[in-house]
Amino acid sequence: MKPLDERLRSQYTLLSPQEQRVADFIFDHFDDLIGYNSAELARLSGVSKATVSRLFKRLGYEKYKDMRDELRTLRQSGMPLTDNRDAVQGNTLLARHYKQEMANLTRWVNEIDTAQFDEIVAALATARRVIIIGLRNSWPLALHLRQQLLQARGQVQVLPQPGQTLAEELADLSAEDLVIVIAFRRRPKIIRPLLQQLQQQQIPLLLLCEPQAQGLMALTRWQLCAPLDSVSAFDSYATANSLINLLANALLHTLLRDGRQRIHHIAALYRQLDELE
């Protein structure tokens, strides 16, 4: 079945003038639509609630809620759509953004399994190599995680390198290594078979993902989830970066003596190479 905006475009010329007013409003506010109930949409479009009901029945929805459920499903898959009722109530974008970011951080901190987190940090400290895999939106996070972990320990790699494939790298992995797969939505299709292959090889595996990625979690030994909810059209990675910060700091505290020596050695090399201001 076609998505809502395509249905509206294909039937626009067949709509009544009142229905076209609703369609025009939807086109102009599509990112916010998930936050409106039918009465709000009618009021904001300047039509009756009955007009809104007729329009969505014409578009193939049994009831207005079915359309909102469809948009929520798209949003959870990573489609850029706003989902925040405060937008209807007139709060500023800055206030709504702050409120959502704090809600994400609070949820993540309250849900973290401290025993599992301690196991993860121990694995980070003792693994022969730490391999970090991140694709699409997760690639910058993978680079940042590597840069942070590399301050405290050596043998931290990001895969795949630009233009390269994964198969050659996976062949060398063993149970002495730790693989971190960062797989936030919208994930490439290779993520699931990649996790399955690593599981078959019995490689210690940590997954960083959003809470909705339940179907992937059973394929990994450890999971750390960071909510991506946002008041705007795009996911927020504030909690993901906060999680990376916590992992790096926890590792440094675990390897405190050796980690500090490594940091001092790296700082000395910065000076010798004149790399940083």
NUFILUM-462887 format. One record per residue: residue in one letter; x, y, z negated of N, C-alpha, C in turn. Coordinates in steps of 0.02 Angstrom, whole numbers, plus 32768, in hexadecimal, padded with zeros to 4 digits. Layout:
REM NUFILUM-462887
AXYZXYZXYZ;...
***
This chain:
REM NUFILUM-462887
M802A7FC48000800080008000802C803E8000;K801980718027804080AE802C803F80D57FEB;P807680FA7FDB807581247F9F8045815E7FA7;L8035817E7F6F800281B27F6D800E81E97FA0;D804A82057FA38056823E7FCF804C822B8019;E805F81EE802C805581D98071800A81D08080;R7FE581B680507F9C81AE805A7F7B81F38063;L7F908223803B7F73826680417F8382848085;R7FC0827D809D7FD2829B80DD7FAC827A8117;S7FA4823881137F838215814A7F398224814E;Q7F1A823781157ED2824481147EC0828D810C;Y7EF282B9810B7EE782FF80F97EB1831F8125;T7EB5831481667E86833681947E3E831C818B;L7E3682E2816B7DF382C581617DD582DC811E;L7DFC82FE80F57DE3831380B47DB7835080B8;S7D8A835780887D61839480847D8D83CE806D;P7D77840C80767D9F844580607DB184428016;Q7D82842B7FEC7D9084257FA57DC583EF7F97;E7DBF83B87FBA7DF183837FB27E3583997FCB;Q7E3683C180007E7683DB80197E9784097FE6;R7E6E842D7FBF7E8A84587F8A7EAF842C7F57;V7E9283F47F467EB383C67F177EF383AB7F37;A7EEF83977F767F29837C7F997F6183AF7F9C;D7F5083EE7FAB7F8384237FAE7FA5842C7F6A;F7F7D84297F357F9A84307EF27FC883F67EE3;I7FB483BA7EF67FDE837F7EEA802083847F10;F801D839A7F4F805B83A27F76808A83D37F54;D806F84097F378098843D7F1880B1842A7ED3;H808F83FA7EB280A083E87E6D80A8839C7E65;F80C0837B7E9880C283327E9880ED83187E5E;D8125833A7E50815183227E1B813083247DD6;D80FD83517DCE80DC83587D8D809B83307D88;L808583127DBF804382F57DC3803782C07D8E;I8069829A7D7D806182637D4D804B827D7D09;G805782BD7CFB804582D97CBB7FFF82F47CB6;Y7FD982F67CEE7F9683137CEE7F6082DD7CE9;N7F2D82E87CC07EF282BD7CC47EC382DA7CF9;S7E8E82B77D087E6282CC7D407E4383107D32;A7E30831E7CF37E12835F7CE37E4483977CED;E7E82838C7CD97EB583C07CE27EC383CB7D2C;L7EC683957D537ED2839D7D9B7E9983C47DBB;A7E5B83B57DA87E2283D97DC37E2684237DB1;R7E3584327D727E3884787D5D7E70849D7D81;L7EAA847F7D857EE384A17DA57ED984A97DF0;S7EB2847B7E0F7EA484807E577E6984AD7E66;G7E4284BD7E327E0784E87E3D7DCC84C37E5B;V7DC584827E4B7D8D845A7E657D6C84367E2B;S7D3784127E3A7D1583EB7E067D3983A97DFB;K7D2D838C7DC07D49834A7DB17D2E83157DE1;A7CEF831E7DF67CD182EF7E257CF682EF7E68;T7D0E832A7E7D7D34832F7EBB7D7583077EB5;V7D97830D7E7C7DD582E87E727DC7829D7E73;S7D9182887E537D7F82417E527D7282277E99;R7D4B824E7EC07D3C82397F057D7B82337F2F;L7DA882637F267DE682637F4D7E0E82237F40;F7E1682117F027E4081D77EF47E1E81957F06;K7DDD81937F047DBA81587F1E7DC481537F69;R7DC2818C7F8C7DCE818D7FD47E1481747FE4;L7E4381827FB87E88816E7FC37E9681267FB0;G7E6381047F947E6B80BC7F867E7780AB7F3D;Y7E7180DD7F107E7980D07EC97E3480C57EA9;E7E2D80907E837DED80827E627DDD80B87E2F;K7E1180CF7E0C7E0881067DDC7E48812E7DD8;Y7E4381697DBD7E7C81987DBA7EB8817A7D95;K7EAA81537D617EDF81347D3A7F0B81077D64;D7EEE80E77D977F1580BB7DC27F4D80E17DE5;M7F3D811F7DFA7F6F81497E1B7FA881597DEA;R7F95816C7DAD7FC9817E7D7C7FF481417D6A;D7FD581067D667FFB80C97D59802D80BB7D91;E801780C87DCF804380BF7E08807F80EE7E03;L8074812D7DF180AA815D7DEB80D9814B7DB2;R80BD81317D7A80E7811D7D42811580E37D55;T80FA80B57D7C8122807D7D93815C80967DBF;L814D80C57DEB818180E27E1581B481067DEA;R819D812A7DB781CA81517D8D81F881227D66;Q81DE80EA7D4E820680BB7D28823A80987D54;S822C80957D95825C80777DC3829480A77DD6;G828D80E77DC082C181197DCF82AC814D7E01;M826F81497E1C8258817C7E4A825381BF7E26;P827081F57E43826E82367E22822882537E1D;L8207824B7DE381C582677DD581C4827F7D8E;T81A782B97D8381A182D37D40816A82AF7D1A;D817682A37CDA814382827CB0814382A57C6D;N812282DF7C68812083027C2880E4832F7C25;R80B783237BF7807A834A7BF2808783907BD9;D80BF839D7BB980CE83E07BA280D184127BDC;A80E183F97C1880E384267C5280A084447C5E;V806A841E7C53802684377C5C8017846C7C27;Q803384647BEC8023848F7BB5804B84D07BB5;G807784DA7BE68098851A7BEF80D885247BC8;N80F384F17BA6813284F97B83816B85047BB4;T819F85287B9E81D685367BCC81FC84F77BDD;L821C84F77C17824484BE7C2C827C84B07BFA;L829C84E57BE282D384DC7BB282BA84BA7B72;A828184D07B58826684B27B1B825384697B27;R8234845A7B5F822084167B6E825D83E97B78;H829084057B9A82CD83DF7BA582EF83CD7B63;Y82F583FD7B37831483F17AF582ED83BD7ACF;K82AB83C37ACE828183947AAA828A834C7AC3;Q828D83457B06829483027B2382D982E57B15;E830D830F7B1B835082F77B0E835782DE7AC6;M833B83047A97833E82F07A51831782AF7A45;A82DE82A87A6882B7826A7A6182DE822E7A7B;N830282377AB4832A82017AD0836181EC7A9F;L8384821E7A8483BB820F7A5683A281ED7A16;T836A820579FC834E81E779C0833A819F79CC;R831A81927A058306814E7A15834281207A1B;W837681377A3D83B1810D7A4783D380FD7A05;V83DC812F79DB83FE8124799B83D680F5796E;N839480FD796D836A80D379428365808B7959;E8370807F79998367803C79B483A8801479BB;I83E1803479AF8420801179BA84287FD97985;D84407FA0799B844D7F67797084957F6D7957;T849E7F7E791884E17F8C78FF850E7F4E78FE;A84F17F1478F1851A7ED778F185337EC97938;Q85077ED1796A851C7EC779AF854F7EFB79C4;F85457F3979AE85757F6E79BF85BA7F5E79A4;D85BE7F44796785FF7F31794A86207EFA7974;E85F87ECA798C86147E9579B786307EB279F8;I860C7EE37A1386227F027A5286657F267A48;V866B7F4C7A1286A87F717A0586E27F4079FA;A86D57F0979D787097ED679CD87207EB97A10;A86F07EAD7A3C87017E927A7E87297EC57AA6;L87187F057AA1873E7F3A7AC387867F3B7AAA;A87907F2E7A6A87D27F327A4D87FE7EF67A5E;T87E07EBB7A6888077E7E7A6E880A7E627AB5;A87E07E7A7AE387DF7E5F7B2788227E6A7B4A;R88357E3A7B7388727E427B9B886C7E7E7BC9;R88347E817BEC88247EB97C1887DC7ECD7C0D;V87CD7F0D7C1687887F257C1687797F3B7C5E;I87487F1A7C7C87337F297CC086F07F4D7CBE;I86EC7F877CDC86AE7FAE7CDD86947FB17D24;I86557F9D7D2C86357F9E7D6E85FA7FCC7D6C;G85F97FFE7D9985C1802C7D9D85B780427DE5;L857880407DFB856880527E40853380897E41;R853180AF7E77850280E67E7F850781177E44;N84D081257E2184D081547DEA84FD813E7DB1;S850C80FF7DAD853580E57D77858080EB7D84;W859380FC7DC085DA81027DD185FC813A7DA9;P85E081777DA5860181AA7D7B860681967D32;L85D381737D1885D6815C7CD3860E81297CCA;A861780FD7CFB864D80CC7CF8869180EE7CF6;L869A81217D2086D981457D2086E681687CDD;H86B181857CC186B881A97C8286C881777C49;L86A6813E7C4886B3810C7C1486FB80F47C18;R871280E77C55875880D07C5C878881057C41;Q877D81447C5387AA81787C3D87AD817D7BF1;Q877381737BD0877181777B878793813A7B67;L878380FE7B7F87A080C27B6287EB80BF7B6C;L880180DB7BA4884880D87BB6887381017B86;Q8854812E7B60887A81537B2E889081267AF4;A886880F27AE7887580C87AAC889580857ABD;R888D806C7AFC88A9802C7B0E88B9802B7B59;G88E37FFC7B6D88F57FF57BB388C97FC17BD6;Q88D77FB57C1688B47F827C3D88697F8E7C3F;V88567FC97C54880F7FDA7C5F88077FED7CA8;Q87DD7FC97CCC87D57FD37D14878C7FE17D25;V878280087D5B874080127D77873D7FEE7DBA;L87087FC77DC486FE7FA27E0386B87FB07E1D;P86AE7FAA7E5F86E37FA37E9287027FE67EA2;Q873E7FE57EBB875E80217ED3873B80377F14;P873D80777F25871A808F7F61872E80677F9F;G86FB80517FC28707802B800087157FE27FF6;Q87177FCA7FB787287F857FAA86EB7F5C7F95;T86F27F1A7F9586BD7EED7F7F86D07ECF7F3B;L86A07EAC7F1D86AA7E927ED986C57E4B7ED6;A86B87E237F0986C67DDB7F05870F7DCD7EF2;E873E7DF07F1287857DE47F0487967DF17EBB;E87757E237E9E87847E367E5987667E037E28;L872A7DEC7E3787087DBD7E09872E7D7B7E04;A87517D687E3887747D287E3987AA7D247E03;D87C47D5D7DED87FB7D5E7DBD87E47D647D75;L87A47D6C7D69878B7D787D25878B7D377CFD;S87937D3F7CBB87907D057C8E876D7D1A7C4E;A87657CE97C2287437CF67BE2876C7D247BB5;E87AA7D327BC687D47D617BA087C57DA97BB1;D879F7DB47BE7878F7DF77BFD874B7E0C7BE3;L873D7E4C7BE686FB7E677BD786E47E8F7C13;V86A87E807C2B868B7EA67C6386517ED07C49;I86537F107C59861D7F3E7C4985FB7F517C8A;V85BC7F3E7C9185957F517CCD85677F8B7CB9;I85717FC47CD885457FFD7CCD85137FFD7D06;A84D47FF37CF584A17FE67D298462800D7D1A;F8466804E7D1D842A80777D148403807B7D55;R83C280867D4F839780897D8983AC80C47DB7;R83A280C17DF68389808A7E1E83C480607E35;R83C380217E2183FC7FF57E2A83FF7FD67E70;P843B7FCD7E8B84427FA67EC9842E7F5D7EBC;K84187F3A7EEF84017EF67EE784387EC67ED1;I84777ED97EDA84AD7EAC7EC884B47EA37E7C;I84977ECE7E5584A17ECC7E0C848B7E897DEF;R844F7E717E0084377E337DE384637DF77DF6;P84727DEB7E3684A07DB37E4584E57DBC7E27;L84FC7DFA7E20853C7E067DFF853A7DEF7DB7;L85067E017D9285007DEC7D4C84F97DA07D47;Q84D47D837D7584CC7D3A7D75850F7D177D80;Q85377D327DAE85787D147DBB85A67D1A7D7F;L85A87D547D6085D27D5E7D2585BB7D307CEC;Q857A7D277CE685607CFA7CB285767CB27CC0;Q85737C9D7CFF85897C5A7D1185D47C507D02;Q85FC7C847D0B86437C807CFE86537C867CB3;Q861E7C917C8A86267C987C4186557CD17C2F;I864C7D097C5286737D457C44864E7D6E7C0F;P866E7D827BDA864D7DAF7BAA86347DED7BCE;L85F47DFC7BC485D37E2E7BEF85A97E5D7BC5;L85B57E9E7BCE858E7ED37BAF85687EF87BE5;L85277F037BDA84FD7F287C0984EA7F6B7BEA;L84F57FA17C0F84DC7FE37BFD84A47FF47C2E;C846880017C13842E800B7C3F83F980337C1A;E83C280427C3C838980627C1B835E802D7BFA;P8334803E7BC9830C800C7BA582DD7FE37BD1;Q82C97FFF7C0B82997FDB7C3582B97FA17C5B;A82FB7F997C5A831D7F657C81831C7F227C5D;Q82E27F0E7C4482DD7ED17C1C82F17E937C43;G82E37E927C8482F17E567CAC833B7E477CB4;L83667E777CA783AE7E6C7CAE83D07E587C6D;M83AF7E677C3583D17E5F7BF483E07E177BE3;A83B67DE97BF983C17DA27BE983FF7D867C0B;L84197DAA7C3C84547D937C6284957DA97C42;T84927DCD7C0A84CE7DE97BEC84D47DD67BA2;R85117DD97B88851B7DC97B4185067E037B15;W85167E417B2A85057E7C7B0284E37EAF7B2F;Q84B87ED87B1184957F0C7B3684947F4C7B0C;L84A07F847B2C84987FC67B0D846B7FEF7B3B;C843480077B208403802A7B49840280747B39;A83FE809C7B6D83FA80E57B6683BD80FE7B8C;P838C811C7B6B835281377B8E8367816F7BBF;L834681707BF8835581A27C2B831C81D47C34;D82E981D27C0982AD81FA7C1282BE82447C18;S829A82667C4482A882AC7C52826882D17C61;V826783127C53822C833A7C64822D83507CAC;S826583477CCE826B835B7D138268831F7D41;A8276832A7D80827082F47DB182A882C17DAC;F82DF82D37D8B831982A87D8C8328828C7D46;D8343824F7D44835582307D05838B82597CE1;S838982567C9F83BC82767C7683ED82427C5B;Y842D824F7C63846182207C4D848482387C0D;A846382647BE88481827D7BA9848C82447B78;T845A82187B70846281E17B40849781AF7B58;A849C81A47B9A84CE81777BB4851481917BA5;N851E81D27BAD856081EF7B9E856D81EF7B53;S853981F87B2B854181F47AE2855581AE7ACE;L8538817C7AEE854A81377AE0859281297AF2;I85A981437B2A85EF813B7B3E861D815B7B0B;N860B81967AF3863381B87AC08639818E7A81;L860081707A6C860081467A30862C81097A39;L862780E87A72865080AD7A7F869B80BE7A7C;A86AE80F57A9C86F481087A9E870E81197A58;N86E6813E7A3286FB815079EF86FF811379C1;A86CF80E679C886CF80AA799E870C807F79AE;L871E807B79EE875A80547A018799807579E4;L879D80B779E987D780D979CF87DF80CE7984;H87A880D0795F87AB80C4791787C0807C7908;T87AA804D793287BE8007792888097FFD7935;L882380207967886A801B7979889080587961;L8881806F7925889680B1791088E180BC7916;R890A808F78FB8952809A78FD896C80977944;D895E805F79678977805879AC8956808B79DA;G8916809979CD88F280C979F8890F810E79F3;R8920812479B6893E816679AD8983816A79CD;Q89AA813579C589EC813479E689E4813A7A31;R89B281187A4C89A7811B7A95899381627AAA;I896781817A84895281C57A93898D81F57A92;H89B981EE7A5F89F4821A7A5B8A23820D7A96;H8A2A81CE7AAA8A5681BE7AE38A3981DC7B23;I89F781D67B2D89D781F27B6889E0823F7B69;A89D7825F7B2E89DF82A77B2A8A2782BB7B3C;A8A5882947B278A9E82A27B388AA8829D7B84;L8A8A826C7BA38A8F82647BEB8A6E829E7C10;Y8A3582B67BF58A1682F17C138A48832A7C16;R8A6C83347BDE8A9C836C7BDB8AD683607C0B;Q8AEF83237C0C8B2983157C378B17831D7C81;L8ADB83097C938AC6830E7CD98AA683517CE9;D8A9B837A7CB68A7C83BC7CBE8A3983B67CE2;E8A1083867CCB89D183777CEE899783A37CD6;L899983B97C97896183DE7C7B897684227C63;E894884517C64895684947C49895784927BFD;
***
